[in-house]
Amino acid sequence: MAVMSIGKAWEETVAFVARERSLLFPVALLFVALPGLIVQEMTPPELAGWTMKEAFPDVPFSFWVAMLLGVILIWFGSLTLFALALRPGISVREALRLSLARLPVLLGTALTVVGLLGAAIVAAAIVIVLLTLVAKPLAAALAMLLGVAVGGMMLFASVRLLLLNPVVIDGNAGVMDSLRHSWALTRGHFWRLLGFILILALLSAIVGSAAQAIFGVIGGLVGGPDSARLTGGIAGAAVSTLLQVYMLVMLARLYRQAEGA
């Protein structure tokens, strides 16, 4: 099993980002931050404030299309950043072309994983419906367990496939081979990678919320509530993108450690 050092990856990441920041940050802002900010601004207020205790709001179909396009564009930008991180000397143009060529594989892996999880949920739901006909209390308990199990499966799969993007952009394998290879690379490193992701997510949430609040107040003083929301959103997106660049480069370095072994 490969030795995966978070500390070594961090040291290499800091050095790489400092050296190549003129390439990384423009790509991240254009293809990661901007699509996310546009989708955020397009989100209907009733959807943003929706809770599971209420009926799901009627959201225009155009919003879902825009969100899907935004997600695809963000994945494209992430692949480009991985290409820049994994292939020293590559130009931004070459990285964009490589990402465009490998994007269908990444989309195929996403559809495959979603399909497998969906099939498991449907199968479990059928079992619960059948049990409802026999014993409703038992079915209710199983439904709760199903929700916990689905959440656990999604978390486990997301960590085990954490190196999927670098696998896709660094090789020429298809959908299933990329999934198998990325799954194999993270074998034995689940808890280390889970801790890394949780710490980074917590840091991103804290720093992003702080930036959004501070710049939102400044924007509100200058231009009122609408300006506060927009300014805060831009500041939060910029900070989150900065942290995401470091995260992606770190994942590239962890991938190289696992692949090299």
C-alpha positions in Angstrom: 0.0 0.0 0.0 1.3 3.4 -0.9 2.3 5.9 1.8 0.3 9.0 1.5 1.7 12.1 3.3 -0.6 15.1 3.7 2.2 17.2 5.1 4.5 16.5 2.1 1.6 17.2 -0.3 0.9 20.5 1.4 4.5 21.7 1.2 4.6 20.8 -2.5 1.2 22.6 -3.0 2.4 25.8 -1.4 5.5 25.9 -3.6 3.6 25.0 -6.8 0.8 27.6 -6.3 3.3 30.3 -5.5 5.2 29.5 -8.7 2.2 29.0 -11.0 -0.4 31.3 -9.5 -0.6 33.4 -12.7 -1.9 30.4 -14.5 -4.0 28.8 -11.8 -6.1 31.6 -10.4 -7.4 33.1 -13.7 -8.6 29.6 -14.8 -10.2 29.0 -11.4 -12.0 32.4 -11.3 -13.3 32.0 -14.9 -14.3 28.4 -14.9 -15.0 27.7 -11.2 -15.9 30.9 -9.3 -17.9 32.6 -12.0 -20.3 29.7 -13.0 -20.9 29.1 -9.3 -21.7 32.7 -8.6 -24.0 32.9 -11.6 -26.0 29.9 -10.5 -26.1 31.3 -7.0 -27.6 34.6 -8.3 -30.1 32.7 -10.4 -31.3 30.5 -7.5 -35.0 31.4 -6.8 -35.5 32.8 -3.2 -38.1 30.1 -2.4 -35.6 27.4 -3.3 -32.8 29.0 -1.3 -35.0 29.1 1.8 -36.6 25.7 1.3 -36.6 23.2 4.1 -37.7 19.6 4.0 -40.7 20.4 6.3 -42.3 22.3 3.4 -43.5 21.3 0.0 -40.8 21.5 -2.7 -41.2 24.9 -4.5 -42.1 25.2 -8.1 -38.8 26.1 -9.7 -38.5 27.1 -13.5 -37.0 24.4 -15.7 -34.5 27.0 -17.0 -32.9 27.1 -13.6 -32.2 23.4 -13.6 -30.7 23.7 -17.1 -28.5 26.6 -15.9 -27.4 24.7 -12.8 -26.5 21.6 -14.9 -24.4 23.7 -17.3 -22.8 25.5 -14.4 -21.8 22.2 -12.8 -20.4 20.9 -16.1 -18.4 24.1 -16.6 -17.0 23.8 -13.0 -16.0 20.2 -13.7 -14.3 21.4 -16.9 -12.4 24.0 -15.0 -11.4 21.5 -12.3 -10.0 19.2 -14.9 -8.0 22.1 -16.4 -6.5 22.9 -13.0 -5.6 19.3 -12.5 -3.9 19.3 -15.9 -1.9 22.4 -15.0 -0.9 20.8 -11.6 0.0 17.4 -13.0 1.8 18.4 -16.2 4.5 21.0 -15.5 5.2 23.2 -18.5 1.8 22.7 -20.1 0.1 25.9 -21.4 -3.3 27.0 -20.4 -4.5 26.4 -24.0 -3.2 22.9 -24.0 -4.8 22.2 -20.5 -8.1 23.5 -21.8 -8.0 21.3 -24.9 -7.0 18.2 -22.8 -9.8 18.9 -20.3 -12.4 19.2 -23.1 -11.2 15.9 -24.6 -11.5 14.1 -21.2 -14.7 15.8 -19.9 -17.0 13.1 -21.5 -15.2 10.4 -19.5 -15.7 12.4 -16.2 -19.4 12.9 -17.1 -19.7 9.2 -17.8 -18.2 8.3 -14.4 -20.6 10.7 -12.7 -23.6 9.1 -14.5 -22.4 5.6 -13.6 -22.0 6.4 -9.9 -25.4 8.1 -9.8 -27.0 5.2 -11.6 -25.5 2.6 -9.2 -26.6 4.6 -6.2 -30.1 5.2 -7.7 -30.5 1.5 -8.4 -29.6 0.6 -4.8 -32.1 3.2 -3.5 -34.9 2.0 -5.8 -34.2 -1.7 -4.7 -34.3 -0.7 -1.0 -37.5 1.4 -1.5 -39.2 -1.6 -3.2 -38.3 -3.8 -0.2 -39.7 -1.1 2.2 -42.9 -0.8 0.3 -43.4 -4.5 0.4 -42.7 -4.6 4.1 -45.3 -1.8 4.6 -48.0 -4.2 3.5 -46.9 -6.5 6.3 -45.8 -4.2 9.2 -45.9 -0.5 9.0 -43.8 0.2 12.1 -41.0 -2.1 10.7 -41.2 -0.3 7.4 -40.8 3.1 9.1 -37.7 2.0 11.0 -36.2 0.5 7.8 -36.9 3.8 5.9 -34.9 5.7 8.6 -32.1 3.1 8.3 -32.2 3.5 4.5 -31.7 7.2 4.8 -28.7 6.7 7.0 -27.3 4.0 4.7 -27.7 6.1 1.6 -25.9 9.0 3.3 -23.1 6.7 4.4 -22.7 5.2 0.9 -22.5 8.6 -0.7 -19.9 9.7 1.8 -17.9 6.5 1.4 -18.0 6.6 -2.4 -17.1 10.3 -2.6 -14.0 9.7 -0.5 -12.9 6.5 -2.3 -13.3 8.4 -5.6 -11.6 11.5 -4.4 -8.7 11.0 -6.9 -11.0 10.4 -9.9 -10.4 13.7 -11.5 -6.6 13.4 -11.6 -7.0 9.8 -12.8 -9.2 11.0 -15.7 -7.1 13.9 -16.8 -3.7 12.1 -16.4 -4.6 9.0 -18.4 -6.5 7.8 -21.4 -8.7 5.1 -19.8 -12.4 4.9 -20.2 -15.2 5.3 -17.7 -15.1 2.0 -15.9 -11.3 1.7 -15.9 -11.0 5.2 -14.5 -13.4 4.3 -11.7 -11.6 1.1 -10.8 -8.2 2.8 -10.9 -9.2 5.8 -8.7 -10.9 3.3 -6.3 -7.8 1.3 -6.0 -5.5 4.3 -5.4 -7.5 5.3 -2.3 -7.5 1.8 -0.8 -6.3 2.0 2.8 -6.5 5.8 2.9 -10.2 6.4 3.6 -9.9 7.9 7.1 -6.9 10.0 6.2 -8.6 11.4 3.1 -11.9 11.9 5.0 -10.1 13.9 7.7 -8.5 16.0 5.0 -11.8 16.8 3.3 -13.6 17.5 6.5 -10.9 19.9 7.7 -10.8 21.7 4.4 -14.6 21.9 4.2 -14.8 23.4 7.7 -12.1 25.9 6.9 -13.7 26.9 3.6 -17.1 27.4 5.3 -15.7 29.5 8.1 -13.4 31.7 5.9 -16.0 32.0 3.1 -18.8 32.9 5.5 -16.6 35.5 7.2 -15.6 37.1 3.9 -19.2 37.1 2.8 -20.4 38.7 6.0 -17.6 41.4 6.1 -17.9 42.4 2.5 -21.7 42.1 2.6 -21.8 44.8 5.4 -19.5 47.0 3.4 -21.6 46.6 0.2 -24.7 47.2 2.2 -23.4 50.5 3.6 -22.5 51.6 0.0 -25.4 50.4 -2.1 -28.1 48.9 0.1 -29.4 45.3 0.5 -28.9 44.2 -3.2 -25.4 45.5 -3.2 -24.7 43.7 0.1 -25.9 40.4 -1.2 -23.9 40.7 -4.5 -20.7 42.0 -2.8 -20.9 39.3 -0.1 -21.5 36.6 -2.7 -18.5 37.7 -4.8 -16.2 37.8 -1.8 -17.4 34.4 -0.6 -16.9 32.9 -4.1 -13.4 34.4 -4.4 -12.3 33.0 -1.0 -13.8 29.6 -1.7 -12.1 29.5 -5.1 -8.7 30.4 -3.5 -9.1 27.5 -1.1 -10.3 25.2 -3.9 -7.2 25.8 -5.9 -5.0 24.7 -3.0 -7.3 21.6 -2.5 -7.1 20.6 -6.1 -3.3 21.0 -6.3 -3.0 19.0 -3.0 -5.2 16.2 -4.5 -2.9 16.2 -7.6 0.1 15.8 -5.3 -1.6 13.0 -3.3 -2.4 11.3 -6.6 1.2 11.5 -7.7 2.2 9.9 -4.3 -0.3 7.0 -4.8 0.5 6.6 -8.4 4.2 6.7 -7.9 4.0 3.9 -5.4 
